[in-house]
Amino acid sequence: MDELEMIQHPQIHGLNLFFDTIHYRASHVHPELELLLVLEKPLIISCDARCRRVQPGQLALFQPNQPHEVYKEQDQCTLLCMQVSPALFSSVYPLLNRIAFDDILLLPYFSADQLQTMGRQLIELARCYLEREQSYELLCVGNVALLLHQLLQQMPKRVMSQGETRNRDRRNDRLLRMIEFVNQNYMHKIRLTDFAESEHLSVNYLSGFIRETMNQSFQSYVDTVRFNAARKQIASGCDSLIDVCMDCGFSDYRYFSRAFRTRLGMTPAQYQQQCPPSREQPRLSQGASSMEQFYSREQSLAMCERYGAHMTFCTK
């Protein structure tokens, strides 16, 4: 998958830290443990068949290989993301890949002081990671270990059995194949029946599987992929809305227009008018179905200064 692969500063093997401004990040799975600090505007997270609203100043945690989808509530949401590969600590804590946390929100399990300290630690960790001073790698990995230790001490969790881990990996592989199937075919007529045949499974089983893992139907997911692909194509400077409609798999222009009115409260033409010229567009993710802005090293360091000095952490 390429929805999450466009990370600007991969420099320590097994550790990535980056700022991200999200409109929508498609449902995805990755082998890293992920800790998010929401910085501006609320974030909606769909995970484990539930939707959670995460306020600015709050933290969310995803265990390795946990499917999730994130999107803005209204205005675009900015966050700081830390991704840690279990392989980074495999020699000292090999169970990290098998940890199953009972919740994704840290708020119920940490005091106000602890949450503020963890948020500031994460921002300072990003600063260290980006400044790259001598032997910064040791300082980064050491601080990541301290954060993980605190999470493992206080977050409710259990260790999955080997059988559970294998079953999780099989389900995730199937989910990734479904996502890739949609990414390759959303611009044409697409049916769950075709994917079911390729998986040698019944449509009813796959329909339930998708609802369970993605908290939406197959058709709803396809519609979302088409809509976000259209938004990205318009934002990139495409002049012809008819071409966007056809390229992104909408059956007709009325359906295309209705999708924009339903989701954004405006027509495609109105959305096109409010987009700045293409030369001013931010660097967007490579995935057709995700819309998120990543930042250069210099921009990210400026964000460390800004949020480190003025961040208010939400502890309610």
C-alpha positions in Angstrom: 0.0 0.0 0.0 1.2 3.5 -0.7 -1.3 5.5 1.5 1.2 5.8 4.3 4.5 5.2 2.6 5.3 8.9 1.7 7.2 9.7 4.9 9.7 12.5 4.6 12.4 11.7 7.1 13.1 8.0 7.3 16.6 8.0 8.7 16.7 5.6 11.7 15.8 2.0 10.6 12.6 1.1 12.4 11.7 4.6 13.5 9.8 7.3 11.7 8.6 10.7 13.1 6.7 13.1 10.9 4.1 15.9 10.9 1.0 15.3 8.8 -2.1 17.4 7.9 -5.0 15.1 7.1 -8.2 15.4 5.1 -8.5 11.7 4.9 -6.2 8.7 5.2 -7.7 5.5 3.7 -8.1 2.4 5.8 -4.7 0.8 6.0 -2.5 -1.6 8.0 1.2 -1.4 8.7 3.6 -3.5 10.9 4.7 -0.6 13.0 3.3 0.5 16.4 2.0 4.0 15.9 1.5 6.9 18.4 -0.4 10.0 17.2 -0.5 13.4 18.9 -3.3 15.5 17.6 -2.1 19.1 17.3 -4.8 21.1 15.5 -8.5 20.4 14.9 -10.3 17.1 16.0 -9.5 13.8 14.3 -12.0 11.0 13.7 -10.5 7.5 13.9 -12.3 4.4 12.7 -10.9 1.3 14.3 -12.2 -2.0 15.5 -15.7 -1.2 14.2 -15.8 2.0 16.3 -15.4 5.7 15.5 -13.5 7.8 18.0 -13.2 11.6 18.2 -9.7 12.7 19.3 -9.3 16.3 20.4 -6.2 18.5 19.9 -3.7 17.7 22.7 -4.8 14.1 23.0 -2.9 10.9 22.0 -4.0 7.8 20.2 -2.1 4.5 20.0 -2.3 1.7 17.3 -0.7 -1.7 17.9 1.2 -3.3 15.0 -1.0 -4.6 12.2 -4.2 -2.9 13.5 -6.4 -1.7 10.6 -7.5 1.9 11.0 -8.8 4.8 9.0 -8.5 8.5 10.0 -10.1 11.6 8.7 -10.8 15.2 9.7 -14.1 16.1 11.4 -14.6 19.4 9.6 -11.4 21.4 9.0 -8.2 19.6 8.2 -6.4 18.0 11.2 -2.7 18.3 11.9 -0.9 15.7 13.9 2.6 14.4 14.9 3.1 10.7 14.2 5.6 8.3 15.6 5.9 4.8 14.0 8.1 2.2 15.7 8.9 -1.2 14.1 8.8 -4.1 16.7 12.1 -5.2 15.1 13.8 -2.1 16.6 13.5 -3.8 20.0 13.3 -7.4 19.0 16.4 -8.4 21.0 15.2 -6.9 24.2 11.4 -7.1 23.9 10.3 -9.6 21.3 6.7 -9.6 22.4 6.0 -6.2 21.0 4.6 -7.5 17.8 2.1 -9.6 19.8 0.8 -7.0 22.1 -3.0 -6.3 21.8 -4.0 -3.1 23.5 -7.6 -2.9 24.7 -8.1 0.8 23.8 -6.6 3.3 21.3 -7.0 6.4 23.5 -4.5 7.2 26.3 -6.8 9.7 28.1 -8.5 7.2 30.5 -5.3 5.6 31.7 -2.9 8.5 32.4 -3.1 11.5 34.7 -3.2 15.0 33.3 0.5 15.6 34.2 1.5 12.3 32.6 -0.3 13.1 29.4 1.2 16.6 29.2 4.7 15.1 29.8 4.2 12.5 27.1 3.0 15.0 24.6 6.0 17.3 25.2 8.3 14.3 25.1 7.0 13.4 21.7 7.5 16.9 20.3 11.1 17.0 21.7 11.7 13.5 20.3 10.7 14.9 16.9 13.0 17.8 17.3 15.9 15.6 18.1 15.1 13.3 15.2 15.0 16.2 12.8 18.0 18.2 14.0 20.3 15.1 13.7 23.0 16.2 16.1 25.9 13.9 16.9 24.8 10.5 18.2 21.2 11.6 18.1 20.2 8.1 17.1 21.0 6.8 20.6 19.0 9.6 22.2 16.0 9.0 19.9 15.9 5.2 20.5 16.4 5.6 24.2 13.5 8.1 24.5 11.2 5.9 22.3 12.0 3.0 24.7 10.9 5.1 27.7 7.7 6.1 26.0 6.9 2.4 25.1 7.7 1.3 28.6 5.2 3.8 30.0 2.6 2.7 27.5 3.1 -1.0 28.3 3.0 -0.3 32.0 -0.3 1.6 32.1 -2.4 0.8 29.0 -4.7 -2.3 29.3 -3.3 -5.0 27.1 -2.7 -8.7 26.6 -0.2 -10.9 24.7 -1.8 -12.7 21.7 -1.0 -16.4 21.2 0.9 -17.5 18.2 -2.3 -18.8 16.7 -4.0 -15.4 17.2 -1.1 -13.6 15.6 -1.2 -15.9 12.6 -5.0 -15.4 12.2 -4.6 -11.6 12.5 -1.9 -11.7 9.8 -4.1 -13.7 7.5 -7.0 -11.3 8.0 -4.8 -8.3 7.4 -3.4 -9.9 4.2 -7.0 -10.3 3.0 -7.8 -6.7 3.9 -4.7 -5.4 2.0 -5.7 -7.5 -1.0 -9.2 -6.0 -0.9 -7.8 -2.4 -0.6 -5.4 -3.1 -3.5 -8.3 -4.5 -5.6 -10.3 -1.3 -5.1 -7.3 0.9 -5.8 -6.7 -0.9 -9.0 -10.3 -0.9 -10.2 -12.3 2.0 -8.7 -12.1 3.9 -12.0 -14.3 1.2 -13.6 -17.4 -0.7 -12.6 -16.4 -2.7 -9.5 -18.2 -5.6 -7.7 -17.6 -7.4 -4.5 -18.5 -10.6 -6.4 -15.3 -10.3 -8.5 -13.1 -10.0 -5.4 -14.9 -12.9 -3.7 -14.2 -15.1 -6.7 -10.5 -14.2 -6.5 -10.5 -15.1 -2.8 -12.6 -18.2 -3.2 -15.0 -17.0 -0.6 -18.6 -16.1 -0.5 -19.9 -12.6 -1.0 -21.8 -12.8 2.3 -18.7 -13.7 4.2 -16.6 -11.0 2.6 -19.4 -8.4 3.1 -19.4 -9.2 6.9 -15.6 -9.2 7.0 -15.4 -5.8 5.4 -18.0 -4.3 7.8 -16.2 -5.8 10.8 -12.7 -4.6 9.8 -13.5 -1.3 8.2 -16.8 -0.2 9.9 -18.4 0.3 6.5 -19.8 -1.6 3.5 -17.8 -2.5 0.5 -19.7 0.0 -1.7 -19.3 2.8 0.8 -15.6 2.2 0.8 -15.5 2.3 -3.0 -17.5 5.5 -3.0 -15.1 7.1 -0.5 -12.1 6.1 -2.6 -13.7 7.6 -5.8 -14.6 10.8 -4.0 -11.1 11.4 -2.5 -9.5 10.5 -5.8 -11.6 13.1 -7.5 -10.8 15.7 -4.8 -7.1 15.0 -5.3 -7.3 15.3 -9.1 -9.2 18.6 -8.8 -6.7 19.9 -6.3 -3.8 18.9 -8.6 -5.1 21.4 -11.2 -7.2 19.4 -13.6 -9.5 21.8 -15.4 -12.1 19.4 -16.8 -14.6 18.2 -14.2 -16.2 15.8 -16.8 -12.8 14.1 -17.1 -12.4 13.9 -13.4 -15.9 12.3 -13.1 -15.1 9.7 -15.8 -11.5 9.1 -14.6 -12.6 8.4 -11.0 -15.3 5.9 -11.9 -18.5 7.8 -11.3 -21.4 6.5 -13.4 -22.6 10.0 -14.4 -22.1 13.6 -13.6 -25.2 13.8 -11.4 -23.9 11.1 -9.2 -20.5 12.8 -9.1 -22.1 16.2 -8.2 -24.3 14.5 -5.5 -21.2 13.0 -3.9 -19.6 16.4 -3.5 -22.8 18.1 -2.2 -23.4 15.3 0.3 -19.9 15.2 1.7 -18.7 18.8 1.3 -22.0 20.8 0.9 -20.8 22.2 -2.4 -20.7 21.2 -6.1 -17.5 20.0 -7.8 -17.3 23.4 -9.6 -17.5 25.3 -6.3 -14.8 23.0 -4.8 -12.6 23.7 -7.8 -13.0 27.4 -7.4 -11.9 27.4 -3.8 -8.7 25.3 -4.6 -5.6 27.5 -4.9 -3.6 27.3 -8.2 -1.7 24.0 -8.6 1.7 25.6 -8.1 0.6 26.4 -4.5 -0.6 23.0 -3.7 1.0 21.1 -0.7 2.9 17.9 -1.3 0.1 15.3 -1.0 0.3 11.6 -0.3 0.9 9.3 -3.3 -2.2 7.1 -2.7 -5.1 7.9 -4.9 -7.7 7.5 -2.1 -5.9 9.5 0.6 -5.5 13.3 1.0 -2.8 14.4 3.4 0.0 16.9 3.4 3.5 16.1 4.5 6.2 18.6 5.4 9.9 19.2 4.7 12.5 18.9 7.4 12.7 22.7 7.7 8.9 23.1 8.0 8.8 20.2 10.5 11.4 21.9 12.7 9.4 25.1 12.6 6.4 23.1 13.7 8.4 21.6 16.6 9.1 25.2 17.8 5.6 26.3 17.4 3.8 23.4 19.1 6.5 22.9 21.7 6.1 26.5 22.9 2.3 26.9 22.6 0.7 23.4 22.7 -2.2 23.0 25.1 -2.8 19.4 26.0 -6.3 18.2 26.4 -6.8 16.1 29.5 -10.6 15.8 29.7 
